[in-house]
């Protein structure tokens, strides 16, 4: 499986406050970004997989809403996570 518990802990440890910090916006955005990159690679091979395309669009929207929330609460944390993950606005 592409996303096991060890990989999640690694993402949360790198982008969150600790490896059990699953609720902070930074850790959730990092997890969404990892899933988005995986689904994007899947869709490059399987162009007609429309259910995956829909779930990718929903995931991108969820990440966008989380980024908007973070930008409204703390612009410095927003800029840091954008730079760290290489997300373009």
Biopython code that builds the backbone (N, CA, C, O; Angstrom):
import numpy as np
from Bio.PDB.StructureBuilder import StructureBuilder

atoms = [
    (1, "UNK", "N", (0.844, -1.181, 0.000)),
    (1, "UNK", "CA", (0.000, 0.000, 0.000)),
    (1, "UNK", "C", (0.886, 1.239, 0.000)),
    (1, "UNK", "O", (1.948, 1.244, 0.623)),
    (2, "UNK", "N", (0.468, 2.259, -0.675)),
    (2, "UNK", "CA", (1.297, 3.446, -0.838)),
    (2, "UNK", "C", (1.343, 4.307, 0.403)),
    (2, "UNK", "O", (2.290, 5.075, 0.572)),
    (3, "UNK", "N", (0.351, 4.211, 1.285)),
    (3, "UNK", "CA", (0.301, 5.070, 2.466)),
    (3, "UNK", "C", (0.027, 4.217, 3.706)),
    (3, "UNK", "O", (-1.122, 4.034, 4.108)),
    (4, "UNK", "N", (1.092, 3.704, 4.297)),
    (4, "UNK", "CA", (0.927, 2.926, 5.520)),
    (4, "UNK", "C", (1.159, 3.810, 6.740)),
    (4, "UNK", "O", (1.474, 4.992, 6.609)),
    (5, "UNK", "N", (1.004, 3.236, 7.908)),
    (5, "UNK", "CA", (1.094, 4.028, 9.133)),
    (5, "UNK", "C", (2.496, 4.594, 9.350)),
    (5, "UNK", "O", (2.644, 5.670, 9.928)),
    (6, "UNK", "N", (3.519, 3.885, 8.897)),
    (6, "UNK", "CA", (4.886, 4.389, 9.049)),
    (6, "UNK", "C", (5.098, 5.646, 8.200)),
    (6, "UNK", "O", (5.741, 6.598, 8.641)),
    (7, "UNK", "N", (4.555, 5.642, 6.987)),
    (7, "UNK", "CA", (4.687, 6.810, 6.115)),
    (7, "UNK", "C", (3.916, 7.995, 6.689)),
    (7, "UNK", "O", (4.385, 9.131, 6.624)),
    (8, "UNK", "N", (2.724, 7.734, 7.256)),
    (8, "UNK", "CA", (1.948, 8.807, 7.885)),
    (8, "UNK", "C", (2.711, 9.407, 9.055)),
    (8, "UNK", "O", (2.763, 10.629, 9.199)),
    (9, "UNK", "N", (3.308, 8.556, 9.897)),
    (9, "UNK", "CA", (4.082, 9.050, 11.036)),
    (9, "UNK", "C", (5.244, 9.913, 10.560)),
    (9, "UNK", "O", (5.554, 10.941, 11.163)),
    (10, "UNK", "N", (5.879, 9.487, 9.478)),
    (10, "UNK", "CA", (7.001, 10.250, 8.926)),
    (10, "UNK", "C", (6.541, 11.633, 8.446)),
    (10, "UNK", "O", (7.218, 12.632, 8.687)),
    (11, "UNK", "N", (5.403, 11.685, 7.775)),
    (11, "UNK", "CA", (4.862, 12.966, 7.294)),
    (11, "UNK", "C", (4.481, 13.852, 8.469)),
    (11, "UNK", "O", (4.797, 15.041, 8.476)),
    (12, "UNK", "N", (3.803, 13.285, 9.466)),
    (12, "UNK", "CA", (3.384, 14.071, 10.626)),
    (12, "UNK", "C", (4.588, 14.553, 11.437)),
    (12, "UNK", "O", (4.570, 15.659, 11.977)),
    (13, "UNK", "N", (5.629, 13.727, 11.522)),
    (13, "UNK", "CA", (6.819, 14.117, 12.267)),
    (13, "UNK", "C", (7.564, 15.247, 11.568)),
    (13, "UNK", "O", (8.096, 16.149, 12.216)),
    (14, "UNK", "N", (7.596, 15.189, 10.245)),
    (14, "UNK", "CA", (8.325, 16.205, 9.480)),
    (14, "UNK", "C", (7.589, 17.544, 9.445)),
    (14, "UNK", "O", (8.215, 18.598, 9.557)),
    (15, "UNK", "N", (6.268, 17.508, 9.291)),
    (15, "UNK", "CA", (5.508, 18.741, 9.087)),
    (15, "UNK", "C", (4.697, 19.178, 10.297)),
    (15, "UNK", "O", (4.291, 20.337, 10.378)),
    (16, "UNK", "N", (4.457, 18.280, 11.227)),
    (16, "UNK", "CA", (3.694, 18.634, 12.415)),
    (16, "UNK", "C", (4.622, 18.923, 13.582)),
    (16, "UNK", "O", (5.832, 19.067, 13.407)),
    (17, "UNK", "N", (4.053, 19.006, 14.755)),
    (17, "UNK", "CA", (4.855, 19.263, 15.957)),
    (17, "UNK", "C", (5.501, 17.977, 16.472)),
    (17, "UNK", "O", (6.584, 18.018, 17.056)),
    (18, "UNK", "N", (4.837, 16.827, 16.259)),
    (18, "UNK", "CA", (5.375, 15.521, 16.643)),
    (18, "UNK", "C", (4.772, 14.475, 15.713)),
    (18, "UNK", "O", (3.978, 14.797, 14.829)),
    (19, "UNK", "N", (5.162, 13.212, 15.924)),
    (19, "UNK", "CA", (4.624, 12.183, 15.035)),
    (19, "UNK", "C", (3.176, 11.825, 15.355)),
    (19, "UNK", "O", (2.530, 11.115, 14.585)),
    (20, "UNK", "N", (2.659, 12.315, 16.493)),
    (20, "UNK", "CA", (1.252, 12.078, 16.818)),
    (20, "UNK", "C", (0.394, 13.308, 16.555)),
    (20, "UNK", "O", (-0.803, 13.294, 16.842)),
    (21, "UNK", "N", (0.978, 14.360, 16.021)),
    (21, "UNK", "CA", (0.251, 15.594, 15.724)),
    (21, "UNK", "C", (-0.449, 15.447, 14.377)),
    (21, "UNK", "O", (0.101, 15.808, 13.336)),
    (22, "UNK", "N", (-1.658, 14.917, 14.411)),
    (22, "UNK", "CA", (-2.384, 14.678, 13.166)),
    (22, "UNK", "C", (-3.396, 15.773, 12.863)),
    (22, "UNK", "O", (-3.992, 15.771, 11.786)),
    (23, "UNK", "N", (-3.603, 16.699, 13.774)),
    (23, "UNK", "CA", (-4.665, 17.676, 13.609)),
    (23, "UNK", "C", (-4.215, 19.038, 13.149)),
    (23, "UNK", "O", (-5.051, 19.845, 12.743)),
    (24, "UNK", "N", (-2.921, 19.335, 13.196)),
    (24, "UNK", "CA", (-2.486, 20.668, 12.798)),
    (24, "UNK", "C", (-2.669, 20.849, 11.292)),
    (24, "UNK", "O", (-2.537, 19.887, 10.535)),
    (25, "UNK", "N", (-2.968, 22.061, 10.853)),
    (25, "UNK", "CA", (-3.174, 22.291, 9.426)),
    (25, "UNK", "C", (-1.954, 21.918, 8.580)),
    (25, "UNK", "O", (-2.103, 21.407, 7.470)),
    (26, "UNK", "N", (-0.756, 22.170, 9.096)),
    (26, "UNK", "CA", (0.444, 21.847, 8.323)),
    (26, "UNK", "C", (0.561, 20.351, 8.045)),
    (26, "UNK", "O", (0.886, 19.946, 6.928)),
    (27, "UNK", "N", (0.298, 19.533, 9.058)),
    (27, "UNK", "CA", (0.415, 18.091, 8.867)),
    (27, "UNK", "C", (-0.683, 17.567, 7.945)),
    (27, "UNK", "O", (-0.435, 16.671, 7.138)),
    (28, "UNK", "N", (-1.889, 18.114, 8.054)),
    (28, "UNK", "CA", (-2.969, 17.675, 7.170)),
    (28, "UNK", "C", (-2.693, 18.082, 5.729)),
    (28, "UNK", "O", (-2.933, 17.297, 4.811)),
    (29, "UNK", "N", (-2.195, 19.290, 5.518)),
    (29, "UNK", "CA", (-1.872, 19.756, 4.168)),
    (29, "UNK", "C", (-0.773, 18.895, 3.564)),
    (29, "UNK", "O", (-0.824, 18.568, 2.378)),
    (30, "UNK", "N", (0.222, 18.525, 4.367)),
    (30, "UNK", "CA", (1.302, 17.670, 3.881)),
    (30, "UNK", "C", (0.777, 16.300, 3.480)),
    (30, "UNK", "O", (1.191, 15.746, 2.462)),
    (31, "UNK", "N", (-0.134, 15.753, 4.278)),
    (31, "UNK", "CA", (-0.716, 14.453, 3.955)),
    (31, "UNK", "C", (-1.560, 14.544, 2.684)),
    (31, "UNK", "O", (-1.487, 13.663, 1.827)),
    (32, "UNK", "N", (-2.359, 15.606, 2.557)),
    (32, "UNK", "CA", (-3.146, 15.798, 1.339)),
    (32, "UNK", "C", (-2.233, 15.910, 0.120)),
    (32, "UNK", "O", (-2.537, 15.351, -0.933)),
    (33, "UNK", "N", (-1.123, 16.622, 0.254)),
    (33, "UNK", "CA", (-0.200, 16.801, -0.863)),
    (33, "UNK", "C", (0.421, 15.477, -1.289)),
    (33, "UNK", "O", (0.602, 15.225, -2.480)),
    (34, "UNK", "N", (0.744, 14.639, -0.321)),
    (34, "UNK", "CA", (1.298, 13.324, -0.640)),
    (34, "UNK", "C", (0.271, 12.487, -1.402)),
    (34, "UNK", "O", (0.599, 11.843, -2.398)),
    (35, "UNK", "N", (-0.967, 12.501, -0.927)),
    (35, "UNK", "CA", (-2.028, 11.742, -1.595)),
    (35, "UNK", "C", (-2.316, 12.294, -2.990)),
    (35, "UNK", "O", (-2.565, 11.531, -3.923)),
    (36, "UNK", "N", (-2.282, 13.622, -3.130)),
    (36, "UNK", "CA", (-2.524, 14.258, -4.430)),
    (36, "UNK", "C", (-1.453, 13.841, -5.430)),
    (36, "UNK", "O", (-1.768, 13.536, -6.580)),
    (37, "UNK", "N", (-0.198, 13.823, -5.008)),
    (37, "UNK", "CA", (0.875, 13.426, -5.923)),
    (37, "UNK", "C", (0.730, 11.965, -6.338)),
    (37, "UNK", "O", (1.005, 11.617, -7.487)),
    (38, "UNK", "N", (0.298, 11.107, -5.410)),
    (38, "UNK", "CA", (0.095, 9.702, -5.754)),
    (38, "UNK", "C", (-1.043, 9.547, -6.774)),
    (38, "UNK", "O", (-0.903, 8.820, -7.757)),
    (39, "UNK", "N", (-2.161, 10.228, -6.536)),
    (39, "UNK", "CA", (-3.292, 10.114, -7.465)),
    (39, "UNK", "C", (-2.968, 10.726, -8.824)),
    (39, "UNK", "O", (-3.457, 10.250, -9.849)),
    (40, "UNK", "N", (-2.162, 11.761, -8.842)),
    (40, "UNK", "CA", (-1.762, 12.375, -10.109)),
    (40, "UNK", "C", (-0.948, 11.393, -10.945)),
    (40, "UNK", "O", (-1.160, 11.281, -12.152)),
    (41, "UNK", "N", (-0.018, 10.683, -10.309)),
    (41, "UNK", "CA", (0.766, 9.682, -11.026)),
    (41, "UNK", "C", (-0.121, 8.547, -11.525)),
    (41, "UNK", "O", (0.086, 8.036, -12.626)),
    (42, "UNK", "N", (-1.101, 8.152, -10.728)),
    (42, "UNK", "CA", (-2.033, 7.107, -11.144)),
    (42, "UNK", "C", (-2.823, 7.543, -12.380)),
    (42, "UNK", "O", (-3.040, 6.749, -13.295)),
    (43, "UNK", "N", (-3.248, 8.800, -12.401)),
    (43, "UNK", "CA", (-4.057, 9.280, -13.519)),
    (43, "UNK", "C", (-3.228, 9.497, -14.784)),
    (43, "UNK", "O", (-3.785, 9.519, -15.882)),
    (44, "UNK", "N", (-1.927, 9.654, -14.656)),
    (44, "UNK", "CA", (-1.086, 9.753, -15.853)),
    (44, "UNK", "C", (-1.077, 8.437, -16.614)),
    (44, "UNK", "O", (-0.977, 8.419, -17.840)),
    (45, "UNK", "N", (-1.183, 7.330, -15.875)),
    (45, "UNK", "CA", (-1.201, 6.005, -16.494)),
    (45, "UNK", "C", (-2.621, 5.607, -16.898)),
    (45, "UNK", "O", (-2.833, 5.056, -17.978)),
    (46, "UNK", "N", (-3.595, 5.889, -16.020)),
    (46, "UNK", "CA", (-4.988, 5.483, -16.232)),
    (46, "UNK", "C", (-5.845, 6.726, -16.485)),
    (46, "UNK", "O", (-6.499, 7.242, -15.578)),
    (47, "UNK", "N", (-5.828, 7.186, -17.719)),
    (47, "UNK", "CA", (-6.478, 8.452, -18.055)),
    (47, "UNK", "C", (-7.995, 8.421, -17.896)),
    (47, "UNK", "O", (-8.598, 9.458, -17.623)),
    (48, "UNK", "N", (-8.615, 7.281, -18.057)),
    (48, "UNK", "CA", (-10.075, 7.221, -18.045)),
    (48, "UNK", "C", (-10.655, 6.799, -16.703)),
    (48, "UNK", "O", (-11.830, 6.444, -16.625)),
    (49, "UNK", "N", (-9.865, 6.832, -15.666)),
    (49, "UNK", "CA", (-10.325, 6.483, -14.327)),
    (49, "UNK", "C", (-11.014, 7.708, -13.722)),
    (49, "UNK", "O", (-10.395, 8.495, -13.007)),
    (50, "UNK", "N", (-12.298, 7.850, -14.021)),
    (50, "UNK", "CA", (-13.013, 9.075, -13.667)),
    (50, "UNK", "C", (-13.326, 9.162, -12.174)),
    (50, "UNK", "O", (-13.418, 10.264, -11.632)),
    (51, "UNK", "N", (-13.488, 8.039, -11.510)),
    (51, "UNK", "CA", (-13.747, 8.097, -10.067)),
    (51, "UNK", "C", (-12.507, 8.589, -9.316)),
    (51, "UNK", "O", (-12.624, 9.325, -8.336)),
    (52, "UNK", "N", (-11.335, 8.189, -9.771)),
    (52, "UNK", "CA", (-10.107, 8.695, -9.164)),
    (52, "UNK", "C", (-9.922, 10.166, -9.485)),
    (52, "UNK", "O", (-9.435, 10.931, -8.653)),
    (53, "UNK", "N", (-10.306, 10.559, -10.678)),
    (53, "UNK", "CA", (-10.210, 11.976, -11.057)),
    (53, "UNK", "C", (-11.106, 12.835, -10.163)),
    (53, "UNK", "O", (-10.720, 13.929, -9.751)),
    (54, "UNK", "N", (-12.303, 12.327, -9.871)),
    (54, "UNK", "CA", (-13.222, 13.058, -8.992)),
    (54, "UNK", "C", (-12.661, 13.160, -7.580)),
    (54, "UNK", "O", (-12.721, 14.220, -6.957)),
    (55, "UNK", "N", (-12.114, 12.050, -7.076)),
    (55, "UNK", "CA", (-11.555, 12.089, -5.722)),
    (55, "UNK", "C", (-10.325, 12.990, -5.660)),
    (55, "UNK", "O", (-10.071, 13.611, -4.628)),
    (56, "UNK", "N", (-9.566, 13.072, -6.736)),
    (56, "UNK", "CA", (-8.427, 13.987, -6.784)),
    (56, "UNK", "C", (-8.896, 15.432, -6.723)),
    (56, "UNK", "O", (-8.306, 16.246, -6.013)),
    (57, "UNK", "N", (-9.944, 15.755, -7.455)),
    (57, "UNK", "CA", (-10.479, 17.117, -7.428)),
    (57, "UNK", "C", (-11.010, 17.479, -6.047)),
    (57, "UNK", "O", (-10.824, 18.604, -5.583)),
    (58, "UNK", "N", (-11.670, 16.531, -5.389)),
    (58, "UNK", "CA", (-12.187, 16.791, -4.047)),
    (58, "UNK", "C", (-11.041, 16.988, -3.056)),
    (58, "UNK", "O", (-11.126, 17.827, -2.159)),
    (59, "UNK", "N", (-9.981, 16.220, -3.222)),
    (59, "UNK", "CA", (-8.825, 16.332, -2.336)),
    (59, "UNK", "C", (-8.098, 17.658, -2.531)),
    (59, "UNK", "O", (-7.645, 18.268, -1.563)),
    (60, "UNK", "N", (-7.987, 18.101, -3.770)),
    (60, "UNK", "CA", (-7.370, 19.403, -4.051)),
    (60, "UNK", "C", (-8.206, 20.521, -3.439)),
    (60, "UNK", "O", (-7.653, 21.479, -2.898)),
    (61, "UNK", "N", (-9.526, 20.414, -3.517)),
    (61, "UNK", "CA", (-10.399, 21.412, -2.906)),
    (61, "UNK", "C", (-10.290, 21.424, -1.395)),
    (61, "UNK", "O", (-10.325, 22.484, -0.770)),
    (62, "UNK", "N", (-10.158, 20.247, -0.810)),
    (62, "UNK", "CA", (-10.008, 20.150, 0.640)),
    (62, "UNK", "C", (-8.695, 20.804, 1.093)),
    (62, "UNK", "O", (-8.647, 21.514, 2.097)),
    (63, "UNK", "N", (-7.628, 20.541, 0.317)),
    (63, "UNK", "CA", (-6.341, 21.157, 0.640)),
    (63, "UNK", "C", (-6.394, 22.673, 0.464)),
    (63, "UNK", "O", (-5.797, 23.415, 1.244)),
    (64, "UNK", "N", (-7.113, 23.128, -0.566)),
    (64, "UNK", "CA", (-7.236, 24.568, -0.807)),
    (64, "UNK", "C", (-7.974, 25.254, 0.350)),
    (64, "UNK", "O", (-7.570, 26.325, 0.801)),
    (65, "UNK", "N", (-9.051, 24.634, 0.823)),
    (65, "UNK", "CA", (-9.785, 25.193, 1.958)),
    (65, "UNK", "C", (-8.921, 25.234, 3.213)),
    (65, "UNK", "O", (-8.979, 26.191, 3.985)),
    (66, "UNK", "N", (-8.121, 24.190, 3.411)),
    (66, "UNK", "CA", (-7.234, 24.159, 4.575)),
    (66, "UNK", "C", (-6.164, 25.251, 4.459)),
    (66, "UNK", "O", (-5.820, 25.886, 5.456)),
    (67, "UNK", "N", (-5.643, 25.470, 3.262)),
    (67, "UNK", "CA", (-4.656, 26.529, 3.050)),
    (67, "UNK", "C", (-5.276, 27.907, 3.255)),
    (67, "UNK", "O", (-4.644, 28.794, 3.829)),
    (68, "UNK", "N", (-6.505, 28.090, 2.792)),
    (68, "UNK", "CA", (-7.189, 29.372, 3.004)),
    (68, "UNK", "C", (-7.413, 29.635, 4.484)),
    (68, "UNK", "O", (-7.264, 30.766, 4.947)),
    (69, "UNK", "N", (-7.770, 28.593, 5.227)),
    (69, "UNK", "CA", (-7.947, 28.728, 6.671)),
    (69, "UNK", "C", (-6.636, 29.134, 7.331)),
    (69, "UNK", "O", (-6.607, 30.032, 8.173)),
    (70, "UNK", "N", (-5.557, 28.471, 6.945)),
    (70, "UNK", "CA", (-4.267, 28.765, 7.537)),
    (70, "UNK", "C", (-3.807, 30.177, 7.188)),
    (70, "UNK", "O", (-3.197, 30.853, 8.016)),
    (71, "UNK", "N", (-4.093, 30.622, 5.974)),
    (71, "UNK", "CA", (-3.710, 31.978, 5.564)),
    (71, "UNK", "C", (-4.483, 33.018, 6.358)),
    (71, "UNK", "O", (-3.943, 34.079, 6.670)),
    (72, "UNK", "N", (-5.734, 32.733, 6.688)),
    (72, "UNK", "CA", (-6.520, 33.703, 7.449)),
    (72, "UNK", "C", (-6.108, 33.740, 8.923)),
    (72, "UNK", "O", (-6.245, 34.773, 9.577)),
    (73, "UNK", "N", (-5.606, 32.624, 9.446)),
    (73, "UNK", "CA", (-5.234, 32.561, 10.860)),
    (73, "UNK", "C", (-3.796, 33.022, 11.106)),
    (73, "UNK", "O", (-3.539, 33.807, 12.019)),
    (74, "UNK", "N", (-2.857, 32.528, 10.282)),
    (74, "UNK", "CA", (-1.441, 32.835, 10.502)),
    (74, "UNK", "C", (-0.722, 32.816, 9.160)),
    (74, "UNK", "O", (-0.400, 31.748, 8.640)),
    (75, "UNK", "N", (-0.472, 33.990, 8.601)),
    (75, "UNK", "CA", (0.090, 34.102, 7.253)),
    (75, "UNK", "C", (1.519, 33.563, 7.187)),
    (75, "UNK", "O", (1.932, 33.057, 6.143)),
    (76, "UNK", "N", (2.271, 33.658, 8.262)),
    (76, "UNK", "CA", (3.657, 33.166, 8.253)),
    (76, "UNK", "C", (3.707, 31.643, 8.157)),
    (76, "UNK", "O", (4.529, 31.093, 7.423)),
    (77, "UNK", "N", (2.838, 30.966, 8.890)),
    (77, "UNK", "CA", (2.772, 29.505, 8.799)),
    (77, "UNK", "C", (2.318, 29.088, 7.408)),
    (77, "UNK", "O", (2.796, 28.089, 6.869)),
    (78, "UNK", "N", (1.398, 29.850, 6.823)),
    (78, "UNK", "CA", (0.919, 29.583, 5.464)),
    (78, "UNK", "C", (2.067, 29.679, 4.466)),
    (78, "UNK", "O", (2.253, 28.790, 3.635)),
    (79, "UNK", "N", (2.831, 30.758, 4.554)),
    (79, "UNK", "CA", (3.951, 30.948, 3.628)),
    (79, "UNK", "C", (5.010, 29.868, 3.802)),
    (79, "UNK", "O", (5.614, 29.416, 2.829)),
    (80, "UNK", "N", (5.232, 29.455, 5.057)),
    (80, "UNK", "CA", (6.232, 28.419, 5.322)),
    (80, "UNK", "C", (5.827, 27.080, 4.712)),
    (80, "UNK", "O", (6.656, 26.403, 4.102)),
    (81, "UNK", "N", (4.568, 26.693, 4.869)),
    (81, "UNK", "CA", (4.134, 25.392, 4.345)),
    (81, "UNK", "C", (4.068, 25.405, 2.818)),
    (81, "UNK", "O", (4.350, 24.394, 2.176)),
    (82, "UNK", "N", (3.698, 26.546, 2.238)),
    (82, "UNK", "CA", (3.687, 26.664, 0.773)),
    (82, "UNK", "C", (5.099, 26.479, 0.218)),
    (82, "UNK", "O", (5.312, 25.761, -0.759)),
    (83, "UNK", "N", (6.049, 27.140, 0.861)),
    (83, "UNK", "CA", (7.439, 27.056, 0.408)),
    (83, "UNK", "C", (8.006, 25.650, 0.616)),
    (83, "UNK", "O", (8.707, 25.123, -0.248)),
    (84, "UNK", "N", (7.702, 25.055, 1.756)),
    (84, "UNK", "CA", (8.244, 23.747, 2.093)),
    (84, "UNK", "C", (7.728, 22.658, 1.169)),
    (84, "UNK", "O", (8.487, 21.774, 0.772)),
    (85, "UNK", "N", (6.453, 22.708, 0.823)),
    (85, "UNK", "CA", (5.865, 21.667, -0.018)),
    (85, "UNK", "C", (5.935, 21.985, -1.503)),
    (85, "UNK", "O", (5.683, 21.115, -2.337)),
    (86, "UNK", "N", (6.276, 23.231, -1.839)),
    (86, "UNK", "CA", (6.365, 23.613, -3.247)),
    (86, "UNK", "C", (5.018, 23.717, -3.914)),
    (86, "UNK", "O", (4.879, 23.397, -5.095)),
    (87, "UNK", "N", (4.014, 24.165, -3.165)),
    (87, "UNK", "CA", (2.667, 24.335, -3.702)),
    (87, "UNK", "C", (2.579, 25.707, -4.339)),
    (87, "UNK", "O", (3.006, 26.698, -3.746)),
    (88, "UNK", "N", (2.030, 25.772, -5.537)),
    (88, "UNK", "CA", (1.856, 27.082, -6.164)),
    (88, "UNK", "C", (0.446, 27.559, -5.896)),
    (88, "UNK", "O", (-0.498, 26.769, -5.884)),
    (89, "UNK", "N", (0.310, 28.852, -5.681)),
    (89, "UNK", "CA", (-0.993, 29.429, -5.336)),
    (89, "UNK", "C", (-1.822, 29.645, -6.551)),
    (89, "UNK", "O", (-2.952, 30.124, -6.451)),
]
sb = StructureBuilder()
sb.init_structure("model")
sb.init_model(0)
sb.init_chain("A")
sb.init_seg("    ")
for serial, (resi, resn, name, xyz) in enumerate(atoms, 1):
    if name == "N":
        sb.init_residue(resn, " ", resi, " ")
    sb.init_atom(name, np.array(xyz, "f"), 0.0, 1.0, " ", f" {name:<3s}", serial, name[0])
structure = sb.get_structure()
